[in-house]
Amino acid sequence: MFFNIDEIRDDVLEFAVRENKENFERDHPECPLVRDIEVSGTLRRSGKDIHLSGKVDTELSVTCSRCLEPFKFPVKSAVTAHFVPEAEPDNEHGEVELHASDIDIEYHDGNRVDITQAVHDQILLALPLVCLCKKDCKGLCSNCGKNLNLGPCGCSQEAPVDPRLEVLKSLKDKLK
Protein backbone atom coordinates (compact mmCIF):
# COMPACT_ATOMS: atom_id res chain seq x y z
CA MET A 1 0.00 0.00 0.00
CA PHE A 2 2.10 2.81 -1.39
CA PHE A 3 1.29 6.52 -1.55
CA ASN A 4 3.31 9.11 -3.45
CA ILE A 5 4.30 11.94 -1.14
CA ASP A 6 3.66 14.44 -3.97
CA GLU A 7 -0.04 13.44 -3.91
CA ILE A 8 -0.40 14.82 -0.37
CA ARG A 9 -1.74 18.21 -1.45
CA ASP A 10 -2.48 20.89 1.13
CA ASP A 11 -0.50 18.72 3.55
CA VAL A 12 -3.44 16.24 3.91
CA LEU A 13 -4.44 13.22 1.83
CA GLU A 14 -7.61 11.32 2.68
CA PHE A 15 -7.72 7.76 1.36
CA ALA A 16 -9.72 4.55 1.36
CA VAL A 17 -8.05 1.48 -0.10
CA ARG A 18 -8.86 -2.20 -0.32
CA GLU A 19 -5.98 -4.65 -0.47
CA ASN A 20 -6.63 -8.14 -1.79
CA LYS A 21 -5.95 -10.74 0.90
CA GLU A 22 -3.81 -12.78 -1.53
CA ASN A 23 -1.58 -9.75 -2.19
CA PHE A 24 -1.05 -9.01 1.48
CA GLU A 25 1.95 -11.07 2.55
CA ARG A 26 1.82 -12.39 6.09
CA ASP A 27 4.10 -14.82 7.83
CA HIS A 28 1.52 -16.14 10.29
CA PRO A 29 -0.17 -19.25 8.83
CA GLU A 30 -2.02 -19.93 12.11
CA CYS A 31 -4.33 -16.94 11.51
CA PRO A 32 -4.96 -16.47 7.76
CA LEU A 33 -6.98 -13.60 6.35
CA VAL A 34 -10.59 -14.48 5.55
CA ARG A 35 -11.45 -11.32 3.61
CA ASP A 36 -9.73 -8.36 1.98
CA ILE A 37 -8.20 -5.60 4.07
CA GLU A 38 -9.89 -2.21 4.04
CA VAL A 39 -7.84 0.75 5.21
CA SER A 40 -9.12 4.32 5.39
CA GLY A 41 -7.70 7.43 6.95
CA THR A 42 -5.48 10.41 6.36
CA LEU A 43 -1.84 11.07 5.64
CA ARG A 44 -0.62 14.42 6.95
CA ARG A 45 2.64 15.99 5.85
CA SER A 46 4.65 18.11 8.25
CA GLY A 47 7.87 19.08 6.50
CA LYS A 48 9.44 15.77 5.47
CA ASP A 49 7.54 13.78 8.10
CA ILE A 50 4.32 11.94 7.28
CA HIS A 51 1.72 11.01 9.91
CA LEU A 52 -0.75 8.19 9.27
CA SER A 53 -4.05 8.07 11.13
CA GLY A 54 -6.67 5.59 10.01
CA LYS A 55 -8.74 2.45 10.50
CA VAL A 56 -8.15 -1.16 9.51
CA ASP A 57 -11.06 -3.51 8.83
CA THR A 58 -10.59 -7.20 8.00
CA GLU A 59 -11.28 -10.70 9.31
CA LEU A 60 -8.97 -13.53 10.38
CA SER A 61 -9.51 -17.24 10.81
CA VAL A 62 -8.20 -18.24 14.24
CA THR A 63 -8.46 -21.27 16.52
CA CYS A 64 -10.30 -21.10 19.84
CA SER A 65 -7.91 -21.53 22.75
CA ARG A 66 -10.37 -23.67 24.72
CA CYS A 67 -12.23 -25.90 22.25
CA LEU A 68 -9.70 -25.80 19.37
CA GLU A 69 -12.43 -25.04 16.80
CA PRO A 70 -11.67 -22.51 14.05
CA PHE A 71 -13.73 -19.30 13.97
CA LYS A 72 -13.70 -15.92 12.26
CA PHE A 73 -12.25 -13.03 14.26
CA PRO A 74 -13.16 -9.53 13.03
CA VAL A 75 -10.44 -6.89 13.18
CA LYS A 76 -11.63 -3.29 13.37
CA SER A 77 -8.82 -1.24 14.75
CA ALA A 78 -7.20 2.17 14.58
CA VAL A 79 -3.77 2.43 12.99
CA THR A 80 -1.26 5.23 13.48
CA ALA A 81 2.31 5.66 12.31
CA HIS A 82 4.94 8.34 11.98
CA PHE A 83 7.12 8.17 8.86
CA VAL A 84 10.42 10.01 8.54
CA PRO A 85 12.94 10.05 5.68
CA GLU A 86 15.57 7.33 5.78
CA ALA A 87 18.71 8.74 7.39
CA GLU A 88 22.17 8.10 6.03
CA PRO A 89 24.27 6.09 8.50
CA ASP A 90 26.77 8.19 10.43
CA ASN A 91 29.46 5.54 10.63
CA GLU A 92 31.18 3.31 8.12
CA HIS A 93 29.55 0.06 9.29
CA GLY A 94 25.96 1.25 8.82
CA GLU A 95 25.18 0.79 12.50
CA VAL A 96 22.63 3.07 14.12
CA GLU A 97 21.92 3.44 17.82
CA LEU A 98 18.22 3.08 18.57
CA HIS A 99 16.34 4.98 21.25
CA ALA A 100 12.98 4.23 22.88
CA SER A 101 11.26 6.86 20.72
CA ASP A 102 12.45 5.06 17.56
CA ILE A 103 9.99 2.20 18.12
CA ASP A 104 7.07 4.29 16.84
CA ILE A 105 8.94 5.53 13.75
CA GLU A 106 8.75 4.08 10.25
CA TYR A 107 10.83 5.23 7.29
CA HIS A 108 10.00 6.41 3.78
CA ASP A 109 12.31 6.85 0.81
CA GLY A 110 11.47 10.50 0.18
CA ASN A 111 9.15 9.80 -2.77
CA ARG A 112 6.56 7.42 -1.40
CA VAL A 113 5.21 6.01 1.84
CA ASP A 114 4.49 2.29 2.34
CA ILE A 115 1.86 1.75 5.05
CA THR A 116 1.81 -2.04 4.63
CA GLN A 117 3.98 -2.79 7.68
CA ALA A 118 1.98 -0.46 9.95
CA VAL A 119 -1.27 -2.17 8.86
CA HIS A 120 0.27 -5.64 9.27
CA ASP A 121 1.47 -4.80 12.79
CA GLN A 122 -1.93 -3.41 13.79
CA ILE A 123 -3.73 -6.55 12.60
CA LEU A 124 -1.44 -8.70 14.76
CA LEU A 125 -1.78 -6.36 17.75
CA ALA A 126 -5.57 -6.59 17.51
CA LEU A 127 -5.46 -10.34 18.22
CA PRO A 128 -6.04 -11.18 21.88
CA LEU A 129 -3.59 -13.46 23.70
CA VAL A 130 -6.40 -15.96 24.30
CA CYS A 131 -8.82 -16.30 21.38
CA LEU A 132 -12.26 -17.58 22.36
CA CYS A 133 -14.99 -18.57 19.89
CA LYS A 134 -17.55 -17.27 22.39
CA LYS A 135 -17.37 -15.74 25.84
CA ASP A 136 -18.73 -18.82 27.61
CA CYS A 137 -16.81 -21.47 25.64
CA LYS A 138 -16.73 -24.69 27.71
CA GLY A 139 -13.62 -26.11 26.05
CA LEU A 140 -12.66 -29.78 25.85
CA CYS A 141 -13.17 -32.58 28.38
CA SER A 142 -9.86 -33.21 30.10
CA ASN A 143 -10.50 -36.98 30.08
CA CYS A 144 -11.93 -37.84 26.67
CA GLY A 145 -11.30 -34.63 24.68
CA LYS A 146 -14.91 -34.09 23.58
CA ASN A 147 -15.96 -30.54 22.74
CA LEU A 148 -18.22 -29.66 25.68
CA ASN A 149 -19.95 -26.92 23.64
CA LEU A 150 -21.61 -29.72 21.65
CA GLY A 151 -22.97 -31.42 24.77
CA PRO A 152 -21.84 -33.28 27.89
CA CYS A 153 -19.51 -36.23 27.61
CA GLY A 154 -19.89 -39.61 29.28
CA CYS A 155 -17.01 -39.08 31.72
CA SER A 156 -17.65 -38.75 35.43
CA GLN A 157 -17.88 -35.13 36.55
CA GLU A 158 -15.63 -35.76 39.54
CA ALA A 159 -11.96 -35.43 38.70
CA PRO A 160 -9.86 -38.52 39.42
CA VAL A 161 -7.99 -38.32 42.72
CA ASP A 162 -4.23 -38.59 42.72
CA PRO A 163 -3.43 -41.91 44.49
CA ARG A 164 -0.90 -40.13 46.71
CA LEU A 165 -3.69 -37.92 48.07
CA GLU A 166 -6.16 -40.77 48.68
CA VAL A 167 -5.44 -40.59 52.44
CA LEU A 168 -6.49 -36.93 52.58
CA LYS A 169 -9.70 -37.74 50.72
CA SER A 170 -10.59 -40.41 53.28
CA LEU A 171 -9.97 -37.88 56.11
CA LYS A 172 -12.20 -35.36 54.38
CA ASP A 173 -14.96 -37.97 54.07
CA LYS A 174 -14.68 -38.80 57.82
CA LEU A 175 -15.08 -35.11 58.75
CA LYS A 176 -18.41 -34.84 56.94
C-alpha positions as a LaTeX table, in Angstrom:
\begin{tabular}{lrrr}
\hline
Residue & $x$ (\AA) & $y$ (\AA) & $z$ (\AA) \\
\hline
Met1 & 0.00 & 0.00 & 0.00 \\
Phe2 & 2.10 & 2.81 & $-1.39$ \\
Phe3 & 1.29 & 6.52 & $-1.55$ \\
Asn4 & 3.31 & 9.11 & $-3.45$ \\
Ile5 & 4.30 & 11.94 & $-1.14$ \\
Asp6 & 3.66 & 14.44 & $-3.97$ \\
Glu7 & $-0.04$ & 13.44 & $-3.91$ \\
Ile8 & $-0.40$ & 14.82 & $-0.37$ \\
Arg9 & $-1.74$ & 18.21 & $-1.45$ \\
Asp10 & $-2.48$ & 20.89 & 1.13 \\
Asp11 & $-0.50$ & 18.72 & 3.55 \\
Val12 & $-3.44$ & 16.24 & 3.91 \\
Leu13 & $-4.44$ & 13.22 & 1.83 \\
Glu14 & $-7.61$ & 11.32 & 2.68 \\
Phe15 & $-7.72$ & 7.76 & 1.36 \\
Ala16 & $-9.72$ & 4.55 & 1.36 \\
Val17 & $-8.05$ & 1.48 & $-0.10$ \\
Arg18 & $-8.86$ & $-2.20$ & $-0.32$ \\
Glu19 & $-5.98$ & $-4.65$ & $-0.47$ \\
Asn20 & $-6.63$ & $-8.14$ & $-1.79$ \\
Lys21 & $-5.95$ & $-10.74$ & 0.90 \\
Glu22 & $-3.81$ & $-12.78$ & $-1.53$ \\
Asn23 & $-1.58$ & $-9.75$ & $-2.19$ \\
Phe24 & $-1.05$ & $-9.01$ & 1.48 \\
Glu25 & 1.95 & $-11.07$ & 2.55 \\
Arg26 & 1.82 & $-12.39$ & 6.09 \\
Asp27 & 4.10 & $-14.82$ & 7.83 \\
His28 & 1.52 & $-16.14$ & 10.29 \\
Pro29 & $-0.17$ & $-19.25$ & 8.83 \\
Glu30 & $-2.02$ & $-19.93$ & 12.11 \\
Cys31 & $-4.33$ & $-16.94$ & 11.51 \\
Pro32 & $-4.96$ & $-16.47$ & 7.76 \\
Leu33 & $-6.98$ & $-13.60$ & 6.35 \\
Val34 & $-10.59$ & $-14.48$ & 5.55 \\
Arg35 & $-11.45$ & $-11.32$ & 3.61 \\
Asp36 & $-9.73$ & $-8.36$ & 1.98 \\
Ile37 & $-8.20$ & $-5.60$ & 4.07 \\
Glu38 & $-9.89$ & $-2.21$ & 4.04 \\
Val39 & $-7.84$ & 0.75 & 5.21 \\
Ser40 & $-9.12$ & 4.32 & 5.39 \\
Gly41 & $-7.70$ & 7.43 & 6.95 \\
Thr42 & $-5.48$ & 10.41 & 6.36 \\
Leu43 & $-1.84$ & 11.07 & 5.64 \\
Arg44 & $-0.62$ & 14.42 & 6.95 \\
Arg45 & 2.64 & 15.99 & 5.85 \\
Ser46 & 4.65 & 18.11 & 8.25 \\
Gly47 & 7.87 & 19.08 & 6.50 \\
Lys48 & 9.44 & 15.77 & 5.47 \\
Asp49 & 7.54 & 13.78 & 8.10 \\
Ile50 & 4.32 & 11.94 & 7.28 \\
His51 & 1.72 & 11.01 & 9.91 \\
Leu52 & $-0.75$ & 8.19 & 9.27 \\
Ser53 & $-4.05$ & 8.07 & 11.13 \\
Gly54 & $-6.67$ & 5.59 & 10.01 \\
Lys55 & $-8.74$ & 2.45 & 10.50 \\
Val56 & $-8.15$ & $-1.16$ & 9.51 \\
Asp57 & $-11.06$ & $-3.51$ & 8.83 \\
Thr58 & $-10.59$ & $-7.20$ & 8.00 \\
Glu59 & $-11.28$ & $-10.70$ & 9.31 \\
Leu60 & $-8.97$ & $-13.53$ & 10.38 \\
Ser61 & $-9.51$ & $-17.24$ & 10.81 \\
Val62 & $-8.20$ & $-18.24$ & 14.24 \\
Thr63 & $-8.46$ & $-21.27$ & 16.52 \\
Cys64 & $-10.30$ & $-21.10$ & 19.84 \\
Ser65 & $-7.91$ & $-21.53$ & 22.75 \\
Arg66 & $-10.37$ & $-23.67$ & 24.72 \\
Cys67 & $-12.23$ & $-25.90$ & 22.25 \\
Leu68 & $-9.70$ & $-25.80$ & 19.37 \\
Glu69 & $-12.43$ & $-25.04$ & 16.80 \\
Pro70 & $-11.67$ & $-22.51$ & 14.05 \\
Phe71 & $-13.73$ & $-19.30$ & 13.97 \\
Lys72 & $-13.70$ & $-15.92$ & 12.26 \\
Phe73 & $-12.25$ & $-13.03$ & 14.26 \\
Pro74 & $-13.16$ & $-9.53$ & 13.03 \\
Val75 & $-10.44$ & $-6.89$ & 13.18 \\
Lys76 & $-11.63$ & $-3.29$ & 13.37 \\
Ser77 & $-8.82$ & $-1.24$ & 14.75 \\
Ala78 & $-7.20$ & 2.17 & 14.58 \\
Val79 & $-3.77$ & 2.43 & 12.99 \\
Thr80 & $-1.26$ & 5.23 & 13.48 \\
Ala81 & 2.31 & 5.66 & 12.31 \\
His82 & 4.94 & 8.34 & 11.98 \\
Phe83 & 7.12 & 8.17 & 8.86 \\
Val84 & 10.42 & 10.01 & 8.54 \\
Pro85 & 12.94 & 10.05 & 5.68 \\
Glu86 & 15.57 & 7.33 & 5.78 \\
Ala87 & 18.71 & 8.74 & 7.39 \\
Glu88 & 22.17 & 8.10 & 6.03 \\
Pro89 & 24.27 & 6.09 & 8.50 \\
Asp90 & 26.77 & 8.19 & 10.43 \\
Asn91 & 29.46 & 5.54 & 10.63 \\
Glu92 & 31.18 & 3.31 & 8.12 \\
His93 & 29.55 & 0.06 & 9.29 \\
Gly94 & 25.96 & 1.25 & 8.82 \\
Glu95 & 25.18 & 0.79 & 12.50 \\
Val96 & 22.63 & 3.07 & 14.12 \\
Glu97 & 21.92 & 3.44 & 17.82 \\
Leu98 & 18.22 & 3.08 & 18.57 \\
His99 & 16.34 & 4.98 & 21.25 \\
Ala100 & 12.98 & 4.23 & 22.88 \\
Ser101 & 11.26 & 6.86 & 20.72 \\
Asp102 & 12.45 & 5.06 & 17.56 \\
Ile103 & 9.99 & 2.20 & 18.12 \\
Asp104 & 7.07 & 4.29 & 16.84 \\
Ile105 & 8.94 & 5.53 & 13.75 \\
Glu106 & 8.75 & 4.08 & 10.25 \\
Tyr107 & 10.83 & 5.23 & 7.29 \\
His108 & 10.00 & 6.41 & 3.78 \\
Asp109 & 12.31 & 6.85 & 0.81 \\
Gly110 & 11.47 & 10.50 & 0.18 \\
Asn111 & 9.15 & 9.80 & $-2.77$ \\
Arg112 & 6.56 & 7.42 & $-1.40$ \\
Val113 & 5.21 & 6.01 & 1.84 \\
Asp114 & 4.49 & 2.29 & 2.34 \\
Ile115 & 1.86 & 1.75 & 5.05 \\
Thr116 & 1.81 & $-2.04$ & 4.63 \\
Gln117 & 3.98 & $-2.79$ & 7.68 \\
Ala118 & 1.98 & $-0.46$ & 9.95 \\
Val119 & $-1.27$ & $-2.17$ & 8.86 \\
His120 & 0.27 & $-5.64$ & 9.27 \\
Asp121 & 1.47 & $-4.80$ & 12.79 \\
Gln122 & $-1.93$ & $-3.41$ & 13.79 \\
Ile123 & $-3.73$ & $-6.55$ & 12.60 \\
Leu124 & $-1.44$ & $-8.70$ & 14.76 \\
Leu125 & $-1.78$ & $-6.36$ & 17.75 \\
Ala126 & $-5.57$ & $-6.59$ & 17.51 \\
Leu127 & $-5.46$ & $-10.34$ & 18.22 \\
Pro128 & $-6.04$ & $-11.18$ & 21.88 \\
Leu129 & $-3.59$ & $-13.46$ & 23.70 \\
Val130 & $-6.40$ & $-15.96$ & 24.30 \\
Cys131 & $-8.82$ & $-16.30$ & 21.38 \\
Leu132 & $-12.26$ & $-17.58$ & 22.36 \\
Cys133 & $-14.99$ & $-18.57$ & 19.89 \\
Lys134 & $-17.55$ & $-17.27$ & 22.39 \\
Lys135 & $-17.37$ & $-15.74$ & 25.84 \\
Asp136 & $-18.73$ & $-18.82$ & 27.61 \\
Cys137 & $-16.81$ & $-21.47$ & 25.64 \\
Lys138 & $-16.73$ & $-24.69$ & 27.71 \\
Gly139 & $-13.62$ & $-26.11$ & 26.05 \\
Leu140 & $-12.66$ & $-29.78$ & 25.85 \\
Cys141 & $-13.17$ & $-32.58$ & 28.38 \\
Ser142 & $-9.86$ & $-33.21$ & 30.10 \\
Asn143 & $-10.50$ & $-36.98$ & 30.08 \\
Cys144 & $-11.93$ & $-37.84$ & 26.67 \\
Gly145 & $-11.30$ & $-34.63$ & 24.68 \\
Lys146 & $-14.91$ & $-34.09$ & 23.58 \\
Asn147 & $-15.96$ & $-30.54$ & 22.74 \\
Leu148 & $-18.22$ & $-29.66$ & 25.68 \\
Asn149 & $-19.95$ & $-26.92$ & 23.64 \\
Leu150 & $-21.61$ & $-29.72$ & 21.65 \\
Gly151 & $-22.97$ & $-31.42$ & 24.77 \\
Pro152 & $-21.84$ & $-33.28$ & 27.89 \\
Cys153 & $-19.51$ & $-36.23$ & 27.61 \\
Gly154 & $-19.89$ & $-39.61$ & 29.28 \\
Cys155 & $-17.01$ & $-39.08$ & 31.72 \\
Ser156 & $-17.65$ & $-38.75$ & 35.43 \\
Gln157 & $-17.88$ & $-35.13$ & 36.55 \\
Glu158 & $-15.63$ & $-35.76$ & 39.54 \\
Ala159 & $-11.96$ & $-35.43$ & 38.70 \\
Pro160 & $-9.86$ & $-38.52$ & 39.42 \\
Val161 & $-7.99$ & $-38.32$ & 42.72 \\
Asp162 & $-4.23$ & $-38.59$ & 42.72 \\
Pro163 & $-3.43$ & $-41.91$ & 44.49 \\
Arg164 & $-0.90$ & $-40.13$ & 46.71 \\
Leu165 & $-3.69$ & $-37.92$ & 48.07 \\
Glu166 & $-6.16$ & $-40.77$ & 48.68 \\
Val167 & $-5.44$ & $-40.59$ & 52.44 \\
Leu168 & $-6.49$ & $-36.93$ & 52.58 \\
Lys169 & $-9.70$ & $-37.74$ & 50.72 \\
Ser170 & $-10.59$ & $-40.41$ & 53.28 \\
Leu171 & $-9.97$ & $-37.88$ & 56.11 \\
Lys172 & $-12.20$ & $-35.36$ & 54.38 \\
Asp173 & $-14.96$ & $-37.97$ & 54.07 \\
Lys174 & $-14.68$ & $-38.80$ & 57.82 \\
Leu175 & $-15.08$ & $-35.11$ & 58.75 \\
Lys176 & $-18.41$ & $-34.84$ & 56.94 \\
\hline
\end{tabular}
